[in-house]
C-alpha cells in the first residue's frame, strides 16, 4: 500500500474547512441538545410548582 502524500495548497485548505465545518456542526448539535434539556427541566420545575400551589390552595379552602 502506497503512503498518501500530505495535502497541499487548495486541497489542504478545503480539507481543513470541511473538518472545521464538521466540528462546528457537532458543537451546534450538542448545544441544541443541552438547550432542549434545560428547557425540559424548566418545564418540569414549573409543573412541580403548579402542582404544589394547587395542593396548597386546596388545603387552604374551608371544607
C-alpha positions as CSV (number, residue, x, y, z in Angstrom):
1,X,0.0,0.0,0.0
2,X,1.4,3.3,-1.0
3,X,1.7,6.1,1.5
4,X,-0.6,9.1,0.9
5,X,1.2,12.3,0.4
6,X,0.1,15.2,2.7
7,X,-2.4,17.5,1.2
8,X,-1.1,20.8,0.0
9,X,-2.4,24.1,-1.2
10,X,-6.1,24.3,-2.2
11,X,-6.8,20.6,-1.2
12,X,-5.4,21.2,2.3
13,X,-7.4,24.3,2.6
14,X,-10.7,22.6,1.6
15,X,-9.9,19.6,3.9
16,X,-9.4,22.0,6.8
17,X,-12.6,23.9,6.0
18,X,-14.5,20.6,5.9
19,X,-13.1,19.5,9.2
20,X,-14.0,22.8,10.8
21,X,-17.5,22.7,9.4
22,X,-18.0,19.2,10.8
23,X,-16.7,20.3,14.2
24,X,-19.0,23.3,14.2
25,X,-22.0,21.2,13.2
26,X,-21.2,18.8,16.1
27,X,-20.9,21.6,18.6
28,X,-24.1,23.2,17.4
29,X,-26.0,19.9,17.7
30,X,-24.6,19.4,21.3
31,X,-25.6,23.0,22.2
32,X,-29.1,22.3,20.8
33,X,-29.5,19.2,22.9
34,X,-28.2,21.0,26.0
35,X,-30.7,23.8,25.4
36,X,-33.6,21.4,25.0
37,X,-32.6,19.6,28.2
38,X,-32.6,22.9,30.1
39,X,-36.0,23.9,28.7
40,X,-37.4,20.5,29.6
41,X,-36.1,20.8,33.2
42,X,-37.6,24.3,33.4
43,X,-41.0,23.0,32.3
44,X,-40.8,20.2,34.8
45,X,-40.0,22.7,37.6
46,X,-42.9,24.9,36.6
47,X,-45.2,21.8,36.6
48,X,-44.0,20.8,40.1
49,X,-44.5,24.4,41.4
50,X,-48.0,24.5,39.9
51,X,-48.9,21.1,41.5
52,X,-47.6,22.3,44.9
53,X,-49.5,25.6,44.6
54,X,-52.7,23.7,43.7
55,X,-52.3,21.4,46.7
56,X,-51.7,24.3,49.0
57,X,-54.8,26.1,47.6
58,X,-57.0,23.0,48.2
59,X,-55.7,22.7,51.8
60,X,-56.5,26.3,52.4
61,X,-60.1,26.1,51.3
62,X,-62.6,25.6,54.1
63,X,-64.1,22.2,53.6
